[in-house]
Amino acid sequence: MAPLGSISISVERLGDIAVLGVIGVVDLATGPALRHEIDGVIGKDPMSLIIDLTKVTFISSTCLAILASTKERLGDAAGFSGVCH
């Protein structure tokens, strides 16, 4: 897990499923790091992408836009899910 600003992002592969774990704050300052990690995962053509936000303490509209654009980019080609509580 590599710290990026005030977030940490890990990537785990479970067969054809990529799980991106995010810890910390996702806002205007840290959003580009999240987008960069998502781009790297999508570049490896996973069948499904899960973004685990259960350890995120704050989500700004920047994060919501990143999640929406990720779903749009994947389209019907891959499964997509965001997990939070």
C-alpha positions in Angstrom: 0.0 0.0 0.0 1.6 3.3 -1.1 0.7 6.5 0.7 -0.4 9.2 -1.7 -1.0 12.6 -0.1 -3.6 12.0 2.6 -4.8 8.7 1.2 -3.4 5.3 0.8 -4.4 3.1 -2.0 -3.8 -0.7 -2.4 -4.6 -2.9 -5.4 -5.3 -6.6 -5.0 -6.0 -9.0 -7.8 -8.3 -12.0 -7.2 -8.2 -13.8 -10.5 -10.0 -11.5 -13.0 -11.3 -9.2 -10.2 -9.3 -6.1 -9.2 -10.0 -4.7 -5.7 -8.8 -1.2 -5.0 -8.7 -0.4 -1.3 -8.7 3.3 -0.3 -8.0 4.8 3.1 -8.2 8.4 4.2 -9.7 11.5 2.5 -10.7 11.7 -1.2 -11.0 15.3 -2.2 -9.7 17.7 -4.9 -6.1 17.3 -3.6 -6.1 13.5 -3.5 -8.5 12.7 -6.3 -5.8 12.7 -9.0 -3.9 9.9 -7.2 -7.1 7.9 -7.0 -7.8 8.4 -10.7 -4.2 7.4 -11.5 -4.5 4.1 -9.7 -7.9 3.4 -11.3 -6.4 4.1 -14.7 -3.6 1.6 -14.0 -6.1 -1.1 -13.0 -8.4 -0.5 -16.0 -5.4 -0.7 -18.3 -5.0 -4.3 -17.2 -8.6 -5.1 -18.4 -10.1 -6.6 -15.3 -13.4 -8.5 -15.6 -14.6 -6.7 -12.5 -13.4 -3.7 -10.5 -14.3 -3.2 -6.8 -13.4 0.0 -5.1 -13.5 -0.4 -1.3 -14.2 2.9 0.3 -15.0 1.5 3.8 -12.0 3.2 5.3 -12.5 6.6 3.6 -13.3 9.3 6.1 -14.4 12.0 3.7 -15.7 11.9 0.1 -16.0 15.1 -1.9 -17.8 15.6 -5.2 -14.5 15.0 -6.9 -14.6 11.4 -5.7 -18.2 11.0 -6.8 -17.2 12.3 -10.3 -14.3 9.8 -10.4 -16.6 6.9 -9.5 -19.2 8.0 -12.1 -16.6 8.4 -14.9 -15.0 5.0 -14.0 -18.4 3.3 -14.4 -18.9 5.1 -17.7 -15.5 4.1 -19.0 -16.0 0.5 -18.1 -19.5 0.4 -19.6 -20.8 -3.1 -20.0 -17.4 -4.6 -20.6 -16.6 -5.1 -16.9 -18.5 -5.3 -13.6 -18.1 -2.3 -11.3 -18.9 -1.8 -7.6 -18.1 0.7 -5.0 -18.3 -0.5 -1.4 -18.8 1.9 1.5 -20.7 2.2 4.8 
